[in-house]
Amino acid sequence: MIDDAVKERLHNNLRTVREAMVWKLDGLGEYDIRRPLTYTGTNLLGLVKHLSFWEARYFGDVFGRPFPEPLPRWQDNEPGGPEMWAAEEESREEITGRYRRAWAHADATIAALPLDAPGRVEWWGRPEVRLFDIMIHLHGETARHAGHADILREQVDHATGRVAAYAEPQQDPAFWDAHRAKVERAAKAAEGA
């Protein structure tokens, strides 16, 4: 009984952070969802693309349930690789659609298998895993990237929050200018101390 409750809780949490990832694209134009916003080129649509591949792989290949669409090879994952950004010919709909199809595939795997179902992740130090391990891993990865996306989105248009319905109320620009100035003064004071 506890396994079912744990599985459902983990699954619901994964669903929530997935939706947060896609929400971060809402209302933005093509340039803003694609433009590099960090030194390493991290961008909003690239994060969604990256997660679509990894969710499809982890809930697919690891459990002998391959995702039915072509994916880059496991070993082609590299810093700055093509799974971290969207080429101009790749549409937002294509990438978010694949992410949603990866969710459906993952959800089917989660529904079909018990938490202790065995899987194998060849490149992990301990390659023998259970569904529970992969659910924890993917929730952590998705939540981590949702945090990245939150910061990136804030840089673009100051929108924050996990979902549109609970977006943080916007303060006027003077409030945030004063807040940043206060934080900057504290940082400078700490450096001089």
C-alpha positions as CSV (number, residue, x, y, z in Angstrom):
1,M,0.0,0.0,0.0
2,I,2.8,2.5,0.9
3,D,4.5,1.8,-2.5
4,D,1.4,2.9,-4.4
5,A,1.1,6.1,-2.3
6,V,4.8,6.8,-2.8
7,K,4.7,6.1,-6.5
8,E,1.6,8.3,-7.0
9,R,3.2,11.2,-4.9
10,L,6.5,11.0,-7.0
11,H,4.5,10.8,-10.2
12,N,2.4,13.8,-9.3
13,N,5.5,15.8,-8.4
14,L,7.1,14.9,-11.7
15,R,3.9,16.0,-13.5
16,T,4.0,19.4,-11.7
17,V,7.6,20.2,-12.7
18,R,7.0,19.1,-16.2
19,E,4.2,21.6,-16.6
20,A,6.4,24.3,-15.0
21,M,8.9,23.7,-17.7
22,V,6.4,24.1,-20.6
23,W,4.8,27.1,-18.9
24,K,8.1,29.0,-19.0
25,L,7.7,29.2,-22.8
26,D,4.2,30.7,-22.7
27,G,3.7,34.2,-24.0
28,L,7.3,34.5,-25.3
29,G,8.4,34.9,-28.9
30,E,10.7,32.6,-30.8
31,Y,13.8,34.7,-30.1
32,D,13.2,34.8,-26.4
33,I,12.7,31.1,-25.9
34,R,15.8,30.3,-28.0
35,R,18.3,32.9,-27.2
36,P,21.3,32.0,-25.0
37,L,20.9,33.6,-21.6
38,T,24.0,32.2,-19.9
39,Y,27.7,31.9,-20.7
40,T,27.2,28.3,-21.8
41,G,24.2,29.1,-24.0
42,T,21.4,27.8,-21.8
43,N,18.0,28.7,-23.1
44,L,14.4,27.9,-22.4
45,L,13.5,25.8,-25.4
46,G,16.8,24.0,-25.2
47,L,16.0,22.9,-21.6
48,V,12.7,21.5,-22.8
49,K,14.4,19.7,-25.7
50,H,17.0,18.2,-23.4
51,L,14.4,17.0,-20.9
52,S,12.3,15.4,-23.7
53,F,15.2,13.2,-24.8
54,W,16.3,12.2,-21.3
55,E,12.8,11.4,-20.0
56,A,12.2,9.3,-23.2
57,R,15.5,7.5,-22.6
58,Y,15.2,6.9,-18.9
59,F,11.6,5.7,-18.8
60,G,12.1,3.9,-22.1
61,D,15.4,2.1,-22.8
62,V,16.3,1.6,-19.1
63,F,13.2,-0.6,-18.8
64,G,13.2,-2.2,-22.2
65,R,10.4,0.0,-23.3
66,P,12.0,2.1,-26.1
67,F,10.5,5.4,-27.0
68,P,8.9,4.9,-30.5
69,E,10.6,7.9,-32.1
70,P,14.2,8.4,-33.1
71,L,16.4,9.9,-30.4
72,P,20.1,10.9,-30.5
73,R,22.4,8.2,-29.3
74,W,23.2,8.1,-25.6
75,Q,26.8,8.7,-26.2
76,D,26.2,11.9,-28.3
77,N,25.3,13.9,-25.2
78,E,28.1,16.4,-24.8
79,P,28.4,20.0,-23.4
80,G,26.9,22.4,-25.9
81,G,25.6,19.5,-27.9
82,P,22.5,19.7,-30.2
83,E,20.1,18.4,-27.5
84,M,20.6,21.6,-25.5
85,W,19.4,24.1,-28.0
86,A,16.9,24.4,-30.9
87,A,18.0,24.8,-34.5
88,E,16.1,27.3,-36.5
89,E,14.2,24.6,-38.4
90,E,13.0,23.0,-35.1
91,S,9.7,24.5,-34.1
92,R,8.4,25.1,-30.6
93,E,5.5,22.8,-31.3
94,E,7.8,20.0,-32.5
95,I,9.9,20.2,-29.3
96,T,7.1,20.7,-26.8
97,G,5.1,18.0,-28.6
98,R,7.9,15.5,-28.3
99,Y,8.2,16.4,-24.6
100,R,4.5,15.7,-24.1
101,R,4.8,12.4,-26.0
102,A,7.8,11.5,-23.8
103,W,5.6,12.2,-20.8
104,A,2.9,9.9,-22.1
105,H,5.5,7.2,-22.7
106,A,7.0,7.7,-19.3
107,D,3.6,7.7,-17.7
108,A,2.8,4.4,-19.3
109,T,6.0,2.9,-18.0
110,I,5.3,4.3,-14.5
111,A,1.7,2.9,-14.6
112,A,2.8,-0.5,-15.9
113,L,5.7,-1.2,-13.6
114,P,6.0,-1.5,-9.8
115,L,8.4,0.7,-7.9
116,D,10.9,-2.1,-7.6
117,A,10.9,-3.0,-11.3
118,P,14.5,-3.5,-12.4
119,G,16.2,-1.5,-15.1
120,R,19.8,-0.8,-16.2
121,V,21.7,2.4,-16.7
122,E,25.0,1.4,-18.2
123,W,26.9,4.6,-17.4
124,W,25.9,4.8,-13.8
125,G,28.4,3.6,-11.2
126,R,25.8,1.1,-10.1
127,P,24.0,0.3,-13.3
128,E,21.3,-1.9,-11.8
129,V,18.4,0.4,-10.9
130,R,14.7,0.3,-9.9
131,L,11.8,2.4,-11.2
132,F,11.9,4.2,-7.9
133,D,15.5,5.3,-8.6
134,I,14.6,6.6,-12.0
135,M,11.6,8.5,-10.8
136,I,13.7,10.2,-8.1
137,H,16.4,10.9,-10.7
138,L,14.1,12.4,-13.3
139,H,12.2,14.4,-10.8
140,G,15.4,15.9,-9.5
141,E,16.7,16.6,-13.0
142,T,13.4,18.2,-14.1
143,A,13.2,20.3,-11.0
144,R,16.8,21.4,-11.4
145,H,16.1,22.5,-14.9
146,A,12.8,24.1,-13.9
147,G,14.9,26.3,-11.5
148,H,17.1,27.2,-14.4
149,A,14.1,28.0,-16.5
150,D,12.6,30.2,-13.7
151,I,15.8,32.3,-13.6
152,L,16.0,32.5,-17.4
153,R,12.4,33.6,-17.7
154,E,12.9,36.2,-15.0
155,Q,15.7,37.6,-17.1
156,V,13.5,37.9,-20.2
157,D,10.3,39.4,-18.8
158,H,10.5,39.3,-15.0
159,A,7.8,36.5,-14.8
160,T,8.4,34.1,-11.9
161,G,6.5,31.2,-10.3
162,R,6.0,27.5,-10.9
163,V,2.7,27.7,-12.9
164,A,0.8,30.6,-14.5
165,A,-2.0,30.3,-12.0
166,Y,0.4,30.9,-9.1
167,A,2.8,33.3,-10.8
168,E,4.3,35.7,-8.3
169,P,2.5,39.0,-8.2
170,Q,4.5,41.7,-10.0
171,Q,5.8,44.6,-8.1
172,D,6.4,47.9,-9.8
173,P,9.9,48.4,-11.2
174,A,10.9,50.9,-8.5
175,F,10.3,48.3,-5.8
176,W,12.7,45.8,-7.5
177,D,15.3,48.5,-8.2
178,A,15.3,49.4,-4.5
179,H,15.5,45.7,-3.5
180,R,18.4,45.0,-5.9
181,A,20.2,48.1,-4.6
182,K,19.8,46.9,-1.0
183,V,21.1,43.4,-1.9
184,E,24.0,45.1,-3.7
185,R,24.9,47.3,-0.7
186,A,24.9,44.2,1.5
187,A,27.2,42.3,-0.9
188,K,29.6,45.2,-1.1
189,A,29.6,45.6,2.7
190,A,30.3,41.9,3.2
191,E,33.2,42.1,0.8
192,G,34.7,45.0,2.7
193,A,34.2,43.4,6.1
